[in-house]
Amino acid sequence: MVTGASSGIGWATAEVLSKGGANLILCGRRENRLKELQSKLDTPSYILVFDVGDKERVFEKINSLPEKFSSIDILINNAGNAHGLNPVHEADLNDWDAMIDSNFKGLTYVTKAVLPTMVSRKKGHIINLGSIAGKEVYPNGSVYCSSKFAVDAFTEGLRLDLNPLGIKVSAVHPGMVNTEFSEIRFKGNKHKASQVYKGLTPLSAKDVADLIEFMVLAPDHVNIADVLLLPKAQANAYVANRKSSTKL
């Protein structure tokens, strides 16, 4: 199961895992985009349309899965968003709610809904998409960073709780990735979004998807538990080399 499969990292992850032979449950809010993705895949897939922040809908949809898709072996918690880049005193509360509902609460809802079949079989792998923002706080990103710090903590707690059951729990924390992320953050302002990656080569969605596939394919006794993935030009949340890197 891949949440947020209608674009970016989720879309790329679905394509990579399908090429590797996995059957897929594609989750997202944009049914037309999910159908477009489904038409490109090499393996059987099933579409679930819901917003991860809608608790009742999450459980309703996941509980409605047909038998062929009901035993989920791998959950990729990818859905999330960033809204606004403002200091706390100027931020929009609706932006805060959207980020907390999607990035953290939605991730926990989906995990809770999927866990029963993994627990009953004592088998499974959960991979949560965090962010470098879950490792380092940066100016004007207080609540976005908070939501990703929460993902990091939840992932560690989940790993502890599920360890006796033999269920793997992992996290990927990307730095700059060239997806819709910045365009959404800046309310559709493509010029502002383009400045985020100006003068350097960011990660692509497929770079992250390839890492996820590597984690999934690790031997059963190996859990690649926590990975910070950065483009070469990025040193941390604050420092990036925008001079010598290839221009986009």
Secondary structure, 3 states (H helix, E strand, C coil): CECCCCCHHHHHHHHHHHHCCCCEEEEECCHHHHHHHHHHCCCCEEEEECCCCCHHHHHHHHHCCCHHHHCCCEEEECCCCCCCCCCHHHCCHHHHHHHHHHHHHHHHHHHHHHHHHHHHHCCCEEEEECCHHHCCCCCCCHHHHHHHHHHHHHHHHHHHHHHHHCCEEEEEEECCECCCHHHHHCCCCHHHHHHHCCCCCCECHHHHHHHHHHHHCCCCCCCCCEEEECCCCECCCCCECCCCCCCC
